Amino acid sequence: MRRSQLLTALFAALLTCAFSLAALAQSDGMKINNAKAYKAKERGVVVYNHDKHTGYGLKCTDCHHKYDPKQPGKNLWTEGDETACASCHAGAKPTSSIGLQQAYHKQCWGCHEKMPADKKLSYGPRSCAGCHEVK
């Protein structure tokens, strides 16, 4: 009797650990939501998978950038310098002449459109619902 109780308790502990670890595991799907930057939010948030994109062989600076007007065209971004796109492309005093929506579309859609030639891959999503969650 004592042995069966011990085995039952051990089995319950193992199940608890397994389910706890599964709950802690996170997908790499980040939700990009800039609702505050848009007056009219027509589309849902964008779900972005970072691991999937780096798995294609993209460098960090293929997406991340930080420009200084004194050094046109030179990307000064360094790893760990995580700045929200909206900090330069939106707000009361944006430092970029390119608006937030245009910046996202130029960066993401532009890359998706040229992928086959550059990376020997199929096109990435280029329709609204390909990136945005459907409301």
Chimera marker file (.cmm) of the C-alpha trace (Angstrom):
<marker_set name="trace">
<marker id="1" x="0.000" y="0.000" z="0.000" r="1" g="1" b="0" radius="0.5"/>
<marker id="2" x="2.741" y="2.412" z="0.951" r="1" g="1" b="0" radius="0.5"/>
<marker id="3" x="4.602" y="1.710" z="-2.291" r="1" g="1" b="0" radius="0.5"/>
<marker id="4" x="1.549" y="2.499" z="-4.458" r="1" g="1" b="0" radius="0.5"/>
<marker id="5" x="1.014" y="5.782" z="-2.584" r="1" g="1" b="0" radius="0.5"/>
<marker id="6" x="4.644" y="6.724" z="-3.153" r="1" g="1" b="0" radius="0.5"/>
<marker id="7" x="4.406" y="5.888" z="-6.865" r="1" g="1" b="0" radius="0.5"/>
<marker id="8" x="1.169" y="7.865" z="-7.175" r="1" g="1" b="0" radius="0.5"/>
<marker id="9" x="2.745" y="10.888" z="-5.472" r="1" g="1" b="0" radius="0.5"/>
<marker id="10" x="5.836" y="10.625" z="-7.678" r="1" g="1" b="0" radius="0.5"/>
<marker id="11" x="3.712" y="10.364" z="-10.813" r="1" g="1" b="0" radius="0.5"/>
<marker id="12" x="1.638" y="13.393" z="-9.735" r="1" g="1" b="0" radius="0.5"/>
<marker id="13" x="4.829" y="15.390" z="-9.103" r="1" g="1" b="0" radius="0.5"/>
<marker id="14" x="6.189" y="14.486" z="-12.547" r="1" g="1" b="0" radius="0.5"/>
<marker id="15" x="2.936" y="15.524" z="-14.220" r="1" g="1" b="0" radius="0.5"/>
<marker id="16" x="2.936" y="18.805" z="-12.298" r="1" g="1" b="0" radius="0.5"/>
<marker id="17" x="6.504" y="19.532" z="-13.432" r="1" g="1" b="0" radius="0.5"/>
<marker id="18" x="5.738" y="18.644" z="-17.036" r="1" g="1" b="0" radius="0.5"/>
<marker id="19" x="2.667" y="20.886" z="-17.191" r="1" g="1" b="0" radius="0.5"/>
<marker id="20" x="4.477" y="23.715" z="-15.383" r="1" g="1" b="0" radius="0.5"/>
<marker id="21" x="7.335" y="23.640" z="-17.900" r="1" g="1" b="0" radius="0.5"/>
<marker id="22" x="4.898" y="23.579" z="-20.798" r="1" g="1" b="0" radius="0.5"/>
<marker id="23" x="3.126" y="26.615" z="-19.378" r="1" g="1" b="0" radius="0.5"/>
<marker id="24" x="6.421" y="28.477" z="-19.025" r="1" g="1" b="0" radius="0.5"/>
<marker id="25" x="7.504" y="27.766" z="-22.587" r="1" g="1" b="0" radius="0.5"/>
<marker id="26" x="6.865" y="30.795" z="-24.725" r="1" g="1" b="0" radius="0.5"/>
<marker id="27" x="6.402" y="30.950" z="-28.433" r="1" g="1" b="0" radius="0.5"/>
<marker id="28" x="8.465" y="33.533" z="-30.218" r="1" g="1" b="0" radius="0.5"/>
<marker id="29" x="5.333" y="35.178" z="-31.584" r="1" g="1" b="0" radius="0.5"/>
<marker id="30" x="5.602" y="38.820" z="-30.570" r="1" g="1" b="0" radius="0.5"/>
<marker id="31" x="2.596" y="41.060" z="-30.998" r="1" g="1" b="0" radius="0.5"/>
<marker id="32" x="3.446" y="44.446" z="-32.443" r="1" g="1" b="0" radius="0.5"/>
<marker id="33" x="0.709" y="46.777" z="-31.293" r="1" g="1" b="0" radius="0.5"/>
<marker id="34" x="0.995" y="50.525" z="-31.782" r="1" g="1" b="0" radius="0.5"/>
<marker id="35" x="-2.647" y="51.415" z="-31.160" r="1" g="1" b="0" radius="0.5"/>
<marker id="36" x="-1.643" y="54.648" z="-29.412" r="1" g="1" b="0" radius="0.5"/>
<marker id="37" x="0.196" y="55.848" z="-32.521" r="1" g="1" b="0" radius="0.5"/>
<marker id="38" x="-2.785" y="55.436" z="-34.852" r="1" g="1" b="0" radius="0.5"/>
<marker id="39" x="-5.925" y="57.556" z="-34.763" r="1" g="1" b="0" radius="0.5"/>
<marker id="40" x="-7.986" y="54.935" z="-36.595" r="1" g="1" b="0" radius="0.5"/>
<marker id="41" x="-6.875" y="51.348" z="-36.111" r="1" g="1" b="0" radius="0.5"/>
<marker id="42" x="-8.322" y="49.511" z="-39.086" r="1" g="1" b="0" radius="0.5"/>
<marker id="43" x="-6.194" y="46.381" z="-38.872" r="1" g="1" b="0" radius="0.5"/>
<marker id="44" x="-5.400" y="43.986" z="-36.062" r="1" g="1" b="0" radius="0.5"/>
<marker id="45" x="-1.991" y="43.732" z="-34.414" r="1" g="1" b="0" radius="0.5"/>
<marker id="46" x="0.928" y="42.160" z="-36.261" r="1" g="1" b="0" radius="0.5"/>
<marker id="47" x="2.220" y="38.830" z="-34.979" r="1" g="1" b="0" radius="0.5"/>
<marker id="48" x="5.957" y="38.614" z="-35.612" r="1" g="1" b="0" radius="0.5"/>
<marker id="49" x="8.150" y="35.544" z="-35.126" r="1" g="1" b="0" radius="0.5"/>
<marker id="50" x="11.722" y="36.642" z="-34.411" r="1" g="1" b="0" radius="0.5"/>
<marker id="51" x="13.282" y="33.139" z="-34.514" r="1" g="1" b="0" radius="0.5"/>
<marker id="52" x="11.684" y="32.431" z="-37.872" r="1" g="1" b="0" radius="0.5"/>
<marker id="53" x="13.170" y="35.602" z="-39.354" r="1" g="1" b="0" radius="0.5"/>
<marker id="54" x="16.670" y="35.070" z="-37.939" r="1" g="1" b="0" radius="0.5"/>
<marker id="55" x="16.448" y="31.475" z="-39.164" r="1" g="1" b="0" radius="0.5"/>
<marker id="56" x="16.311" y="32.808" z="-42.714" r="1" g="1" b="0" radius="0.5"/>
<marker id="57" x="19.838" y="34.126" z="-42.253" r="1" g="1" b="0" radius="0.5"/>
<marker id="58" x="18.867" y="37.754" z="-41.753" r="1" g="1" b="0" radius="0.5"/>
<marker id="59" x="21.276" y="39.935" z="-39.827" r="1" g="1" b="0" radius="0.5"/>
<marker id="60" x="19.932" y="42.036" z="-36.948" r="1" g="1" b="0" radius="0.5"/>
<marker id="61" x="20.611" y="45.197" z="-38.952" r="1" g="1" b="0" radius="0.5"/>
<marker id="62" x="18.452" y="43.943" z="-41.823" r="1" g="1" b="0" radius="0.5"/>
<marker id="63" x="15.488" y="44.996" z="-39.657" r="1" g="1" b="0" radius="0.5"/>
<marker id="64" x="16.808" y="47.035" z="-36.739" r="1" g="1" b="0" radius="0.5"/>
<marker id="65" x="18.126" y="50.491" z="-37.501" r="1" g="1" b="0" radius="0.5"/>
<marker id="66" x="18.982" y="53.800" z="-35.940" r="1" g="1" b="0" radius="0.5"/>
<marker id="67" x="20.028" y="56.719" z="-38.103" r="1" g="1" b="0" radius="0.5"/>
<marker id="68" x="21.687" y="60.008" z="-37.294" r="1" g="1" b="0" radius="0.5"/>
<marker id="69" x="20.849" y="62.875" z="-39.675" r="1" g="1" b="0" radius="0.5"/>
<marker id="70" x="24.518" y="63.913" z="-39.509" r="1" g="1" b="0" radius="0.5"/>
<marker id="71" x="25.558" y="60.546" z="-40.990" r="1" g="1" b="0" radius="0.5"/>
<marker id="72" x="22.983" y="59.839" z="-43.729" r="1" g="1" b="0" radius="0.5"/>
<marker id="73" x="22.564" y="56.183" z="-44.683" r="1" g="1" b="0" radius="0.5"/>
<marker id="74" x="24.817" y="54.868" z="-41.899" r="1" g="1" b="0" radius="0.5"/>
<marker id="75" x="23.051" y="52.437" z="-39.568" r="1" g="1" b="0" radius="0.5"/>
<marker id="76" x="24.267" y="53.135" z="-36.028" r="1" g="1" b="0" radius="0.5"/>
<marker id="77" x="22.122" y="50.452" z="-34.370" r="1" g="1" b="0" radius="0.5"/>
<marker id="78" x="23.959" y="48.066" z="-32.040" r="1" g="1" b="0" radius="0.5"/>
<marker id="79" x="22.680" y="44.952" z="-30.279" r="1" g="1" b="0" radius="0.5"/>
<marker id="80" x="20.947" y="45.843" z="-27.042" r="1" g="1" b="0" radius="0.5"/>
<marker id="81" x="19.832" y="49.212" z="-28.405" r="1" g="1" b="0" radius="0.5"/>
<marker id="82" x="16.188" y="48.131" z="-28.556" r="1" g="1" b="0" radius="0.5"/>
<marker id="83" x="14.147" y="51.176" z="-29.440" r="1" g="1" b="0" radius="0.5"/>
<marker id="84" x="10.497" y="51.029" z="-30.444" r="1" g="1" b="0" radius="0.5"/>
<marker id="85" x="9.837" y="52.052" z="-34.053" r="1" g="1" b="0" radius="0.5"/>
<marker id="86" x="7.188" y="54.472" z="-32.789" r="1" g="1" b="0" radius="0.5"/>
<marker id="87" x="9.796" y="56.447" z="-30.847" r="1" g="1" b="0" radius="0.5"/>
<marker id="88" x="11.145" y="57.908" z="-34.121" r="1" g="1" b="0" radius="0.5"/>
<marker id="89" x="8.285" y="57.340" z="-36.584" r="1" g="1" b="0" radius="0.5"/>
<marker id="90" x="5.331" y="58.540" z="-34.466" r="1" g="1" b="0" radius="0.5"/>
<marker id="91" x="4.394" y="60.757" z="-31.561" r="1" g="1" b="0" radius="0.5"/>
<marker id="92" x="4.120" y="64.501" z="-31.132" r="1" g="1" b="0" radius="0.5"/>
<marker id="93" x="7.639" y="65.170" z="-32.469" r="1" g="1" b="0" radius="0.5"/>
<marker id="94" x="8.777" y="62.297" z="-34.702" r="1" g="1" b="0" radius="0.5"/>
<marker id="95" x="12.448" y="62.455" z="-35.665" r="1" g="1" b="0" radius="0.5"/>
<marker id="96" x="11.812" y="60.679" z="-38.965" r="1" g="1" b="0" radius="0.5"/>
<marker id="97" x="9.908" y="62.061" z="-41.929" r="1" g="1" b="0" radius="0.5"/>
<marker id="98" x="8.569" y="58.546" z="-42.600" r="1" g="1" b="0" radius="0.5"/>
<marker id="99" x="5.385" y="57.807" z="-40.634" r="1" g="1" b="0" radius="0.5"/>
<marker id="100" x="5.039" y="54.653" z="-38.557" r="1" g="1" b="0" radius="0.5"/>
<marker id="101" x="2.713" y="52.748" z="-40.881" r="1" g="1" b="0" radius="0.5"/>
<marker id="102" x="4.813" y="53.630" z="-43.915" r="1" g="1" b="0" radius="0.5"/>
<marker id="103" x="7.991" y="52.607" z="-42.055" r="1" g="1" b="0" radius="0.5"/>
<marker id="104" x="6.576" y="49.186" z="-41.157" r="1" g="1" b="0" radius="0.5"/>
<marker id="105" x="5.255" y="48.561" z="-44.631" r="1" g="1" b="0" radius="0.5"/>
<marker id="106" x="8.481" y="49.686" z="-46.305" r="1" g="1" b="0" radius="0.5"/>
<marker id="107" x="10.627" y="47.586" z="-43.963" r="1" g="1" b="0" radius="0.5"/>
<marker id="108" x="8.521" y="44.417" z="-43.754" r="1" g="1" b="0" radius="0.5"/>
<marker id="109" x="6.614" y="44.288" z="-47.015" r="1" g="1" b="0" radius="0.5"/>
<marker id="110" x="9.611" y="45.576" z="-48.964" r="1" g="1" b="0" radius="0.5"/>
<marker id="111" x="11.779" y="42.765" z="-47.623" r="1" g="1" b="0" radius="0.5"/>
<marker id="112" x="9.089" y="40.135" z="-48.212" r="1" g="1" b="0" radius="0.5"/>
<marker id="113" x="8.799" y="41.246" z="-51.824" r="1" g="1" b="0" radius="0.5"/>
<marker id="114" x="12.511" y="40.891" z="-52.592" r="1" g="1" b="0" radius="0.5"/>
<marker id="115" x="13.133" y="37.668" z="-50.611" r="1" g="1" b="0" radius="0.5"/>
<marker id="116" x="13.232" y="35.203" z="-53.510" r="1" g="1" b="0" radius="0.5"/>
<marker id="117" x="16.010" y="37.062" z="-55.309" r="1" g="1" b="0" radius="0.5"/>
<marker id="118" x="18.098" y="37.699" z="-52.201" r="1" g="1" b="0" radius="0.5"/>
<marker id="119" x="17.670" y="34.576" z="-50.092" r="1" g="1" b="0" radius="0.5"/>
<marker id="120" x="16.385" y="31.919" z="-52.506" r="1" g="1" b="0" radius="0.5"/>
<marker id="121" x="13.163" y="31.746" z="-50.485" r="1" g="1" b="0" radius="0.5"/>
<marker id="122" x="9.519" y="32.060" z="-51.341" r="1" g="1" b="0" radius="0.5"/>
<marker id="123" x="7.835" y="35.413" z="-50.861" r="1" g="1" b="0" radius="0.5"/>
<marker id="124" x="6.836" y="36.395" z="-47.352" r="1" g="1" b="0" radius="0.5"/>
<marker id="125" x="3.296" y="37.591" z="-46.694" r="1" g="1" b="0" radius="0.5"/>
<marker id="126" x="2.354" y="40.710" z="-48.623" r="1" g="1" b="0" radius="0.5"/>
<marker id="127" x="-1.356" y="40.969" z="-47.932" r="1" g="1" b="0" radius="0.5"/>
<marker id="128" x="-2.901" y="42.684" z="-44.903" r="1" g="1" b="0" radius="0.5"/>
<marker id="129" x="-4.118" y="39.411" z="-43.361" r="1" g="1" b="0" radius="0.5"/>
<marker id="130" x="-0.716" y="37.820" z="-44.000" r="1" g="1" b="0" radius="0.5"/>
<marker id="131" x="0.764" y="39.861" z="-41.138" r="1" g="1" b="0" radius="0.5"/>
<marker id="132" x="-2.143" y="41.441" z="-39.259" r="1" g="1" b="0" radius="0.5"/>
<marker id="133" x="-4.477" y="39.436" z="-37.029" r="1" g="1" b="0" radius="0.5"/>
<marker id="134" x="-7.988" y="39.524" z="-38.439" r="1" g="1" b="0" radius="0.5"/>
<marker id="135" x="-10.307" y="41.509" z="-36.159" r="1" g="1" b="0" radius="0.5"/>
<link id1="1" id2="2" r="1" g="1" b="0" radius="0.2"/>
<link id1="2" id2="3" r="1" g="1" b="0" radius="0.2"/>
<link id1="3" id2="4" r="1" g="1" b="0" radius="0.2"/>
<link id1="4" id2="5" r="1" g="1" b="0" radius="0.2"/>
<link id1="5" id2="6" r="1" g="1" b="0" radius="0.2"/>
<link id1="6" id2="7" r="1" g="1" b="0" radius="0.2"/>
<link id1="7" id2="8" r="1" g="1" b="0" radius="0.2"/>
<link id1="8" id2="9" r="1" g="1" b="0" radius="0.2"/>
<link id1="9" id2="10" r="1" g="1" b="0" radius="0.2"/>
<link id1="10" id2="11" r="1" g="1" b="0" radius="0.2"/>
<link id1="11" id2="12" r="1" g="1" b="0" radius="0.2"/>
<link id1="12" id2="13" r="1" g="1" b="0" radius="0.2"/>
<link id1="13" id2="14" r="1" g="1" b="0" radius="0.2"/>
<link id1="14" id2="15" r="1" g="1" b="0" radius="0.2"/>
<link id1="15" id2="16" r="1" g="1" b="0" radius="0.2"/>
<link id1="16" id2="17" r="1" g="1" b="0" radius="0.2"/>
<link id1="17" id2="18" r="1" g="1" b="0" radius="0.2"/>
<link id1="18" id2="19" r="1" g="1" b="0" radius="0.2"/>
<link id1="19" id2="20" r="1" g="1" b="0" radius="0.2"/>
<link id1="20" id2="21" r="1" g="1" b="0" radius="0.2"/>
<link id1="21" id2="22" r="1" g="1" b="0" radius="0.2"/>
<link id1="22" id2="23" r="1" g="1" b="0" radius="0.2"/>
<link id1="23" id2="24" r="1" g="1" b="0" radius="0.2"/>
<link id1="24" id2="25" r="1" g="1" b="0" radius="0.2"/>
<link id1="25" id2="26" r="1" g="1" b="0" radius="0.2"/>
<link id1="26" id2="27" r="1" g="1" b="0" radius="0.2"/>
<link id1="27" id2="28" r="1" g="1" b="0" radius="0.2"/>
<link id1="28" id2="29" r="1" g="1" b="0" radius="0.2"/>
<link id1="29" id2="30" r="1" g="1" b="0" radius="0.2"/>
<link id1="30" id2="31" r="1" g="1" b="0" radius="0.2"/>
<link id1="31" id2="32" r="1" g="1" b="0" radius="0.2"/>
<link id1="32" id2="33" r="1" g="1" b="0" radius="0.2"/>
<link id1="33" id2="34" r="1" g="1" b="0" radius="0.2"/>
<link id1="34" id2="35" r="1" g="1" b="0" radius="0.2"/>
<link id1="35" id2="36" r="1" g="1" b="0" radius="0.2"/>
<link id1="36" id2="37" r="1" g="1" b="0" radius="0.2"/>
<link id1="37" id2="38" r="1" g="1" b="0" radius="0.2"/>
<link id1="38" id2="39" r="1" g="1" b="0" radius="0.2"/>
<link id1="39" id2="40" r="1" g="1" b="0" radius="0.2"/>
<link id1="40" id2="41" r="1" g="1" b="0" radius="0.2"/>
<link id1="41" id2="42" r="1" g="1" b="0" radius="0.2"/>
<link id1="42" id2="43" r="1" g="1" b="0" radius="0.2"/>
<link id1="43" id2="44" r="1" g="1" b="0" radius="0.2"/>
<link id1="44" id2="45" r="1" g="1" b="0" radius="0.2"/>
<link id1="45" id2="46" r="1" g="1" b="0" radius="0.2"/>
<link id1="46" id2="47" r="1" g="1" b="0" radius="0.2"/>
<link id1="47" id2="48" r="1" g="1" b="0" radius="0.2"/>
<link id1="48" id2="49" r="1" g="1" b="0" radius="0.2"/>
<link id1="49" id2="50" r="1" g="1" b="0" radius="0.2"/>
<link id1="50" id2="51" r="1" g="1" b="0" radius="0.2"/>
<link id1="51" id2="52" r="1" g="1" b="0" radius="0.2"/>
<link id1="52" id2="53" r="1" g="1" b="0" radius="0.2"/>
<link id1="53" id2="54" r="1" g="1" b="0" radius="0.2"/>
<link id1="54" id2="55" r="1" g="1" b="0" radius="0.2"/>
<link id1="55" id2="56" r="1" g="1" b="0" radius="0.2"/>
<link id1="56" id2="57" r="1" g="1" b="0" radius="0.2"/>
<link id1="57" id2="58" r="1" g="1" b="0" radius="0.2"/>
<link id1="58" id2="59" r="1" g="1" b="0" radius="0.2"/>
<link id1="59" id2="60" r="1" g="1" b="0" radius="0.2"/>
<link id1="60" id2="61" r="1" g="1" b="0" radius="0.2"/>
<link id1="61" id2="62" r="1" g="1" b="0" radius="0.2"/>
<link id1="62" id2="63" r="1" g="1" b="0" radius="0.2"/>
<link id1="63" id2="64" r="1" g="1" b="0" radius="0.2"/>
<link id1="64" id2="65" r="1" g="1" b="0" radius="0.2"/>
<link id1="65" id2="66" r="1" g="1" b="0" radius="0.2"/>
<link id1="66" id2="67" r="1" g="1" b="0" radius="0.2"/>
<link id1="67" id2="68" r="1" g="1" b="0" radius="0.2"/>
<link id1="68" id2="69" r="1" g="1" b="0" radius="0.2"/>
<link id1="69" id2="70" r="1" g="1" b="0" radius="0.2"/>
<link id1="70" id2="71" r="1" g="1" b="0" radius="0.2"/>
<link id1="71" id2="72" r="1" g="1" b="0" radius="0.2"/>
<link id1="72" id2="73" r="1" g="1" b="0" radius="0.2"/>
<link id1="73" id2="74" r="1" g="1" b="0" radius="0.2"/>
<link id1="74" id2="75" r="1" g="1" b="0" radius="0.2"/>
<link id1="75" id2="76" r="1" g="1" b="0" radius="0.2"/>
<link id1="76" id2="77" r="1" g="1" b="0" radius="0.2"/>
<link id1="77" id2="78" r="1" g="1" b="0" radius="0.2"/>
<link id1="78" id2="79" r="1" g="1" b="0" radius="0.2"/>
<link id1="79" id2="80" r="1" g="1" b="0" radius="0.2"/>
<link id1="80" id2="81" r="1" g="1" b="0" radius="0.2"/>
<link id1="81" id2="82" r="1" g="1" b="0" radius="0.2"/>
<link id1="82" id2="83" r="1" g="1" b="0" radius="0.2"/>
<link id1="83" id2="84" r="1" g="1" b="0" radius="0.2"/>
<link id1="84" id2="85" r="1" g="1" b="0" radius="0.2"/>
<link id1="85" id2="86" r="1" g="1" b="0" radius="0.2"/>
<link id1="86" id2="87" r="1" g="1" b="0" radius="0.2"/>
<link id1="87" id2="88" r="1" g="1" b="0" radius="0.2"/>
<link id1="88" id2="89" r="1" g="1" b="0" radius="0.2"/>
<link id1="89" id2="90" r="1" g="1" b="0" radius="0.2"/>
<link id1="90" id2="91" r="1" g="1" b="0" radius="0.2"/>
<link id1="91" id2="92" r="1" g="1" b="0" radius="0.2"/>
<link id1="92" id2="93" r="1" g="1" b="0" radius="0.2"/>
<link id1="93" id2="94" r="1" g="1" b="0" radius="0.2"/>
<link id1="94" id2="95" r="1" g="1" b="0" radius="0.2"/>
<link id1="95" id2="96" r="1" g="1" b="0" radius="0.2"/>
<link id1="96" id2="97" r="1" g="1" b="0" radius="0.2"/>
<link id1="97" id2="98" r="1" g="1" b="0" radius="0.2"/>
<link id1="98" id2="99" r="1" g="1" b="0" radius="0.2"/>
<link id1="99" id2="100" r="1" g="1" b="0" radius="0.2"/>
<link id1="100" id2="101" r="1" g="1" b="0" radius="0.2"/>
<link id1="101" id2="102" r="1" g="1" b="0" radius="0.2"/>
<link id1="102" id2="103" r="1" g="1" b="0" radius="0.2"/>
<link id1="103" id2="104" r="1" g="1" b="0" radius="0.2"/>
<link id1="104" id2="105" r="1" g="1" b="0" radius="0.2"/>
<link id1="105" id2="106" r="1" g="1" b="0" radius="0.2"/>
<link id1="106" id2="107" r="1" g="1" b="0" radius="0.2"/>
<link id1="107" id2="108" r="1" g="1" b="0" radius="0.2"/>
<link id1="108" id2="109" r="1" g="1" b="0" radius="0.2"/>
<link id1="109" id2="110" r="1" g="1" b="0" radius="0.2"/>
<link id1="110" id2="111" r="1" g="1" b="0" radius="0.2"/>
<link id1="111" id2="112" r="1" g="1" b="0" radius="0.2"/>
<link id1="112" id2="113" r="1" g="1" b="0" radius="0.2"/>
<link id1="113" id2="114" r="1" g="1" b="0" radius="0.2"/>
<link id1="114" id2="115" r="1" g="1" b="0" radius="0.2"/>
<link id1="115" id2="116" r="1" g="1" b="0" radius="0.2"/>
<link id1="116" id2="117" r="1" g="1" b="0" radius="0.2"/>
<link id1="117" id2="118" r="1" g="1" b="0" radius="0.2"/>
<link id1="118" id2="119" r="1" g="1" b="0" radius="0.2"/>
<link id1="119" id2="120" r="1" g="1" b="0" radius="0.2"/>
<link id1="120" id2="121" r="1" g="1" b="0" radius="0.2"/>
<link id1="121" id2="122" r="1" g="1" b="0" radius="0.2"/>
<link id1="122" id2="123" r="1" g="1" b="0" radius="0.2"/>
<link id1="123" id2="124" r="1" g="1" b="0" radius="0.2"/>
<link id1="124" id2="125" r="1" g="1" b="0" radius="0.2"/>
<link id1="125" id2="126" r="1" g="1" b="0" radius="0.2"/>
<link id1="126" id2="127" r="1" g="1" b="0" radius="0.2"/>
<link id1="127" id2="128" r="1" g="1" b="0" radius="0.2"/>
<link id1="128" id2="129" r="1" g="1" b="0" radius="0.2"/>
<link id1="129" id2="130" r="1" g="1" b="0" radius="0.2"/>
<link id1="130" id2="131" r="1" g="1" b="0" radius="0.2"/>
<link id1="131" id2="132" r="1" g="1" b="0" radius="0.2"/>
<link id1="132" id2="133" r="1" g="1" b="0" radius="0.2"/>
<link id1="133" id2="134" r="1" g="1" b="0" radius="0.2"/>
<link id1="134" id2="135" r="1" g="1" b="0" radius="0.2"/>
</marker_set>
